[in-house]
Amino acid sequence: MSLGGVFSIIILVFCLWLKRFRQTSNFITHRQSNMSQESSYGPDLLLKLETHLLCFDVDSSVYVFQKIVKAGDKDLDGQLDFEEFVHYLRDHEKKLRLVFKSLDKKNDGHIDSQEIMQSLRDLGVHISEEQAEKILKSMDKNGKMTIDWNEWRDYHLLHPADNIPEIILYWKHSTIFDVGESMMVPDEFTAEEKKMGMLWRHLVAGGGAGAVSRTCTAPLDRLKVLMQVHASRSNTMGIAGGFAQMIREGGLRSLWRGNGINVLKIAPESAIKFMAYEQIKRLIGSNQETLGILERLVAGSLAGAIAQSSIYPMEVLKTRLALGRTGQYSGIMDCAKHIFKKEGLTAFYKGYIPNMLGIIPYAGIDLAVYETLKNSWLQRFATDSADPGVFVLLACGTMSSTCGQLASYPLALVRTRMQAQATQEGSPQMTMTGLFRHIVRTEGAIGLYRGLAPNFMKVIPAVSISYVVYENLKITLGVQSR
């Protein structure tokens, strides 16, 4: 495309944006100064563009304009000047080109309904041919039922988020939903996202979101651990009583005991899990950038097992610190020294087997429920918009995570008790199967779900907080919405 053509599109879209927000005097002043600098393009062109705006229904696009401002506002002043707008359009067009190429399976410069169906099918998103044709009709200008690059670009310049073909960017099961668990299948990134440096930015944003989320829900997490280890038929421990006991023993600060190591393990675990996931994808031999559901489950579970094996001593330290009395340990290293001196190196892998066994039911059910909810929403509501909205994403993430935890919780409880056995003087050191039998015999099946209430209570705030922090960190790191 020629320079004049690019500039025409930029001015057209900018004027369209400006028409809706003409009330903002500061913005108008900035626009006029920028327009005067571009006067070499001639007043006739600007007059034609202003006249052409009458063809657009500007008032119905308030939401789109707000999203453009949010994406392009580099100095975070709540306004979008001409320079920022041009920069946004250039970046957005590059991104659109990459998405167009990824959808153009035949490499013929056109996208048809079969290519859309195939691209989404590769990601586990199944739509009918009728739905694919609806997608095409929303962008097809000449009625040929195919989309070329110009149609694709023109449609999406003012639709930065609301479009079904970019469903990949909405419906990847993202790791931003941090509920404090370590068994989720890793997120997927395309080759283009890796080249653009988006991968590590997303991981950093996700790590930061997880740190804030876990810190905010740490009191509930510590209460869960205490109830898993100490609650029984003879020692009933409710939520209110548990919090009162913690505060009485160590003050308000004790509610966050063990949170430091829980936050520290996010970075190494996420990095190891992602690198292992990428290597396993290569070993599987898939030529696709993204895997099918079953392949994702296998690769994700193996990657999770590798990551957990690498950082498992930190899991043991987290449990011991959470169960520790005030003044028992001066810090993480002091706790590690005490364990090593008293119990030896093997103590850092107590509960390892039930932890590994819990990965498959958690990851499998989490992924299966998410995919089921996702496809159900698409079949019922995705007629002309693929954007599910924040509420739907949070609801799907919360439901799938809750179901995964429910299935794997007995194994998680046994793991925690095995990690804590040495702290209970006089109690026998049981194996996994022995501990299962002991709990069922003395407490019944309900004993395998001690601490489930605070565990579920933290899911919704954890998911919500991690999402909000993640979105704000993405802006800080210069990451566009996926």
C-alpha positions in Angstrom: 0.0 0.0 0.0 1.3 3.5 -0.8 2.2 6.1 1.8 -0.8 8.2 0.7 -3.1 5.2 1.1 -1.8 4.5 4.6 -2.1 8.1 5.6 -5.7 8.2 4.2 -6.7 5.3 6.4 -5.1 6.8 9.5 -6.7 10.2 9.0 -10.1 8.6 8.2 -10.1 6.5 11.4 -8.7 9.3 13.5 -11.4 11.7 12.3 -14.0 9.1 13.0 -12.7 8.8 16.5 -12.5 12.6 16.9 -16.1 13.1 15.7 -17.4 11.2 18.8 -15.2 13.0 21.3 -15.3 16.5 19.9 -16.3 17.8 23.3 -12.8 17.3 24.8 -11.2 20.7 24.2 -7.6 19.6 25.1 -7.9 16.8 22.6 -9.2 19.2 19.8 -6.3 21.6 20.5 -3.8 18.8 20.2 -5.4 17.5 17.0 -5.4 20.9 15.3 -1.7 21.3 16.0 -1.0 17.9 14.5 -3.2 18.5 11.6 -1.5 21.8 10.8 1.8 19.9 10.7 0.3 17.5 8.1 -1.0 20.3 5.9 1.3 19.2 3.0 -1.3 16.5 2.2 -3.7 19.3 1.2 -7.1 20.6 2.6 -9.1 18.8 -0.1 -8.2 15.4 1.2 -9.2 16.3 4.8 -12.5 17.8 3.5 -13.3 14.6 1.6 -12.5 12.5 4.7 -14.7 14.7 7.0 -17.5 14.4 4.5 -17.1 10.6 4.2 -17.6 10.3 8.0 -21.3 10.9 7.5 -21.5 7.3 6.2 -20.5 5.9 9.6 -22.8 5.3 12.6 -20.3 6.8 15.0 -22.6 7.0 18.0 -22.9 3.2 18.2 -19.2 2.8 18.6 -18.5 4.3 22.0 -17.3 1.0 23.4 -14.9 0.5 20.5 -13.5 4.0 21.0 -12.9 3.4 24.7 -11.0 0.3 23.8 -8.9 2.1 21.2 -8.0 4.8 23.8 -7.0 2.2 26.4 -4.8 0.3 23.9 -3.1 3.4 22.4 -2.8 5.7 25.4 1.0 5.3 26.0 1.4 8.2 28.5 -1.6 7.0 30.5 -3.2 10.5 30.6 -6.7 9.2 29.6 -6.5 10.8 26.2 -5.4 9.7 22.8 -3.4 12.3 20.7 -2.6 12.0 17.0 0.9 10.6 17.5 -0.4 7.9 19.8 -3.3 7.1 17.5 -0.9 6.6 14.5 1.4 4.4 16.6 -1.6 2.3 17.7 -2.8 1.8 14.1 0.7 0.8 12.9 1.0 -1.8 15.7 -2.5 -3.0 15.3 -2.1 -3.4 11.5 1.0 -5.5 12.1 -0.9 -7.7 14.5 -3.8 -8.0 12.1 -1.4 -9.1 9.3 0.0 -11.9 11.5 -3.4 -13.1 12.4 -4.5 -13.0 8.8 -1.5 -15.1 7.7 -2.2 -17.7 10.4 -5.8 -18.1 9.3 -4.9 -18.2 5.6 -4.1 -22.0 5.5 -4.0 -22.2 1.7 -1.7 -19.2 1.5 -3.7 -17.8 -1.4 -4.4 -14.4 0.1 -8.0 -15.2 1.0 -9.8 -16.7 4.0 -12.8 -18.9 3.5 -15.2 -20.6 5.9 -13.3 -23.9 5.9 -10.1 -22.1 6.9 -11.8 -20.4 9.8 -13.3 -23.7 11.0 -9.9 -25.4 10.7 -8.1 -22.7 12.6 -10.5 -22.8 15.5 -10.7 -26.6 15.5 -6.9 -26.7 16.0 -7.5 -24.8 19.2 -10.4 -27.0 20.4 -13.1 -24.5 19.3 -15.8 -26.2 17.2 -18.2 -24.1 15.2 -20.6 -25.1 12.4 -20.2 -24.1 8.8 -23.2 -21.8 9.2 -21.5 -20.0 12.0 -18.3 -19.7 10.0 -20.3 -18.2 7.1 -21.8 -15.6 9.5 -18.3 -14.6 10.4 -17.4 -14.1 6.8 -20.6 -12.1 6.0 -19.7 -9.6 8.7 -16.5 -8.7 6.8 -17.2 -9.7 3.2 -17.8 -6.5 1.1 -18.0 -8.1 -2.4 -20.2 -11.1 -1.6 -17.7 -13.7 -2.7 -17.8 -15.4 0.7 -14.0 -15.0 1.1 -12.0 -12.3 2.9 -8.9 -10.7 1.4 -6.4 -8.7 3.3 -8.0 -5.3 2.6 -11.4 -6.5 3.8 -9.8 -8.0 6.9 -7.8 -4.8 7.7 -10.7 -2.4 7.0 -13.1 -4.3 9.2 -10.7 -4.7 12.2 -9.2 -1.2 12.3 -12.2 0.0 14.2 -12.9 -3.4 15.8 -9.8 -4.0 18.0 -11.5 -6.7 20.1 -15.0 -7.7 18.9 -14.5 -10.2 16.2 -14.9 -14.0 16.0 -11.8 -14.8 13.8 -9.6 -13.5 16.6 -11.2 -16.0 19.0 -7.8 -17.4 19.6 -7.0 -14.2 21.5 -10.0 -14.6 23.8 -10.5 -18.2 24.4 -7.0 -19.6 25.1 -7.3 -21.1 28.6 -5.1 -18.4 30.1 -2.9 -18.8 33.2 -4.0 -15.4 34.4 -6.6 -17.2 36.5 -4.2 -17.8 39.5 -6.0 -19.7 42.2 -2.8 -20.8 44.0 -2.7 -24.2 42.4 0.2 -25.6 40.5 -1.5 -28.1 38.2 -3.0 -26.0 35.4 -2.1 -26.8 31.8 0.3 -24.1 30.5 -0.9 -21.3 28.2 -0.1 -21.5 24.5 1.8 -18.9 22.4 2.1 -18.7 18.7 5.5 -18.3 16.9 4.6 -14.7 16.1 3.9 -13.9 19.7 7.3 -15.4 20.7 9.2 -13.4 18.1 7.4 -10.2 19.2 8.6 -10.8 22.8 5.0 -11.1 24.0 5.7 -14.5 25.6 7.9 -13.3 28.5 5.9 -10.2 29.0 2.8 -12.3 29.5 4.7 -14.6 31.9 5.9 -11.6 33.9 2.4 -10.0 33.9 1.0 -13.4 35.0 3.6 -13.8 37.7 2.9 -10.4 39.1 -0.8 -11.1 39.0 -0.3 -14.4 40.8 1.8 -12.8 43.5 -0.8 -10.1 44.3 -3.6 -12.7 44.1 -1.9 -15.2 46.4 -0.9 -12.5 48.9 -4.5 -11.2 49.1 -5.9 -14.7 49.7 -3.0 -16.0 51.9 -5.1 -16.0 55.1 -7.6 -18.4 53.5 -4.8 -20.5 52.2 -3.1 -20.8 55.6 -6.5 -21.6 57.2 -7.0 -24.4 54.6 -3.6 -26.0 55.6 -4.3 -25.8 59.3 -7.7 -27.5 58.8 -6.3 -30.2 56.5 -3.7 -31.1 59.2 -5.4 -30.5 62.5 -9.2 -30.6 62.0 -10.9 -33.9 62.9 -14.1 -35.3 64.5 -12.6 -34.6 67.9 -11.1 -31.3 67.0 -13.7 -29.4 64.9 -12.3 -26.2 63.4 -14.6 -23.8 61.7 -13.6 -20.8 59.6 -14.3 -18.1 62.2 -12.6 -20.3 64.9 -9.6 -21.0 62.8 -9.0 -17.3 62.1 -9.5 -16.4 65.8 -7.0 -19.1 66.7 -4.3 -17.9 64.3 -4.7 -14.2 65.4 -4.6 -15.3 69.1 -1.4 -17.3 68.5 0.5 -14.8 66.4 -1.4 -11.7 65.7 -2.7 -10.4 62.3 0.7 -10.9 60.7 0.5 -14.6 61.3 -2.3 -14.8 58.7 0.3 -14.5 56.0 2.8 -17.0 57.4 4.1 -19.1 54.5 3.0 -16.6 51.9 6.6 -15.5 51.0 7.7 -18.9 49.7 4.3 -19.3 48.0 5.0 -16.2 46.0 8.7 -16.9 45.4 7.9 -20.2 43.7 5.7 -18.7 41.0 8.6 -17.5 38.8 10.7 -20.7 38.6 7.6 -22.9 38.4 6.1 -20.9 35.5 9.4 -20.8 33.6 10.2 -24.5 34.0 6.6 -25.5 33.2 6.5 -23.4 30.0 10.0 -24.6 28.7 9.1 -28.2 29.5 5.8 -27.8 27.7 7.5 -26.5 24.6 10.0 -29.4 24.5 7.2 -32.0 25.0 5.3 -30.4 22.1 8.3 -31.1 19.9 8.7 -34.6 21.2 5.0 -35.3 20.4 5.9 -34.3 16.9 3.0 -31.9 16.2 3.6 -29.5 13.4 0.8 -27.2 14.7 1.6 -24.2 16.8 -1.2 -25.1 19.1 -2.2 -28.6 20.3 -5.5 -30.4 20.4 -7.3 -31.0 23.7 -5.9 -34.5 24.4 -2.4 -33.5 23.4 -2.6 -30.4 25.6 -3.6 -32.5 28.5 -0.7 -35.0 28.0 1.9 -32.3 27.4 0.5 -30.0 30.1 0.4 -32.8 32.7 4.0 -33.9 31.9 5.2 -30.3 32.0 3.5 -29.8 35.3 5.1 -32.9 36.8 8.5 -31.7 35.7 8.0 -28.3 37.1 6.6 -29.7 40.4 9.5 -32.1 40.7 11.9 -29.1 40.4 10.4 -26.9 42.9 8.7 -29.4 45.3 11.0 -28.7 48.2 9.5 -25.2 48.2 6.0 -26.8 48.6 7.2 -28.6 51.7 8.7 -25.4 53.1 5.4 -23.6 52.5 3.5 -26.2 54.4 5.9 -26.2 57.3 6.0 -22.4 57.6 2.2 -22.2 57.5 2.0 -24.8 60.3 4.9 -23.2 62.3 4.4 -21.5 65.7 5.4 -17.9 66.3 9.1 -17.7 66.6 9.7 -21.3 65.6 11.5 -20.3 62.4 13.3 -17.0 61.6 12.7 -17.3 57.9 12.7 -19.6 54.9 16.4 -20.6 55.1 16.1 -21.3 58.8 13.1 -23.6 58.2 15.1 -25.4 55.5 18.1 -25.9 57.8 15.9 -27.3 60.6 14.2 -29.8 58.3 17.5 -30.9 56.8 19.2 -31.3 60.1 16.4 -33.2 61.8 14.9 -35.3 58.9 17.4 -35.3 56.1 17.2 -34.6 52.4 14.3 -37.0 51.8 12.0 -34.8 53.9 11.9 -32.2 51.2 10.0 -34.7 49.0 7.4 -36.0 51.5 4.0 -36.2 49.8 5.6 -36.2 46.4 3.6 -39.2 45.0 0.1 -37.9 45.8 1.1 -34.5 44.5 2.1 -36.1 41.2 -1.0 -38.2 41.0 -3.2 -35.1 41.6 -1.9 -33.4 38.5 -3.9 -35.5 36.0 -7.4 -35.3 37.5 -6.9 -31.6 38.2 -5.5 -30.6 34.8 -7.9 -33.0 32.9 -11.1 -31.9 34.6 -10.1 -28.2 34.6 -9.4 -28.3 30.9 -12.4 -30.4 30.0 -14.8 -28.2 31.9 -13.3 -25.0 30.5 -13.6 -26.4 26.9 -17.2 -27.6 27.5 -18.2 -24.2 28.9 -16.4 -22.4 26.1 -17.9 -24.4 23.3 -21.4 -24.1 24.9 -21.1 -20.3 25.0 -19.9 -20.2 21.4 -22.7 -22.4 20.1 -25.4 -20.4 21.8 -24.1 -16.8 21.7 -21.3 -16.3 19.2 -23.3 -15.0 16.3 -21.5 -11.8 15.4 -19.1 -11.3 18.3 -16.4 -13.6 19.7 -15.7 -11.4 22.7 -17.2 -13.3 25.7 -16.7 -10.4 28.1 -14.9 -10.3 31.4 -17.7 -11.9 33.4 -18.0 -15.0 31.1 -14.2 -15.5 31.1 -14.0 -15.2 34.9 -17.0 -17.5 35.3 -15.5 -20.2 33.0 -12.2 -20.0 34.8 -13.7 -20.2 38.2 -16.0 -23.1 37.4 -13.3 -25.2 35.7 -10.8 -24.6 38.5 -13.3 -25.4 41.2 -14.2 -28.7 39.5 -10.5 -29.6 39.1 -9.9 -28.9 42.8 -12.9 -30.9 43.9 -11.6 -34.0 42.0 -8.0 -33.8 43.2 -8.6 -32.5 46.7 -8.3 -35.8 48.6 -4.8 -36.3 47.1 -3.9 -32.7 48.0 -5.0 -33.3 51.6 -3.0 -36.5 51.9 0.0 -34.7 50.4 -0.3 -31.9 53.0 -0.6 -34.4 55.9 2.5 -36.3 54.7 4.4 -33.1 54.5 3.4 -32.2 58.0 3.8 -35.6 59.7 7.1 -34.9 61.3 5.7 -31.8 63.0 3.2 -33.9 65.0 5.2 -35.6 67.8 4.2 -39.1 68.5 2.2 -39.6 65.3 3.3 -42.5 63.1 4.9 -41.8 59.7 2.4 -43.3 57.3 2.6 -44.0 53.6 0.1 -42.5 51.1 -2.2 -45.6 51.1 -1.9 -46.0 54.8 -2.9 -42.4 55.4 -5.9 -42.8 53.1 -7.1 -45.8 55.0 -6.5 -44.1 58.4 -8.5 -41.0 57.4 -11.4 -43.0 56.0 -11.5 -45.3 59.0 -11.3 -42.6 61.7 -13.2 -39.7 60.0 -15.1 -41.2 57.1 -15.0 -40.0 53.5 -15.7 -36.4 54.7 -12.2 -36.4 56.3 -10.7 -36.3 52.9 -12.3 -32.9 52.3 -11.1 -31.0 55.5 -10.4 -27.4 54.6 -12.4 -27.5 51.4 -14.6 -24.5 52.4 -11.7 -21.9 52.7 -10.2 -23.4 49.6 -13.3 -22.7 47.6 -13.8 -19.3 49.3 -10.5 -18.1 47.9 -11.2 -19.1 44.2 -13.5 -16.2 43.2 -11.4 -13.4 44.8 -8.2 -15.1 43.5 -9.4 -15.3 39.9 -10.9 -11.7 40.0 -7.8 -10.1 41.6 -5.4 -11.9 39.3 -7.4 -10.8 36.2 -7.5 -7.1 37.3 -3.8 -7.0 38.1 -2.9 -8.9 35.0 -4.8 -6.4 32.8 -3.1 -3.4 34.4 0.4 -5.0 34.2 -0.1 -5.7 30.5 -0.6 -2.0 30.0 2.5 -1.2 32.0 4.5 -3.8 30.0 3.1 -2.6 26.7 1.3 -5.9 25.9 -1.8 -5.7 23.8 -4.8 -7.8 24.7 -4.5 -11.3 23.3 
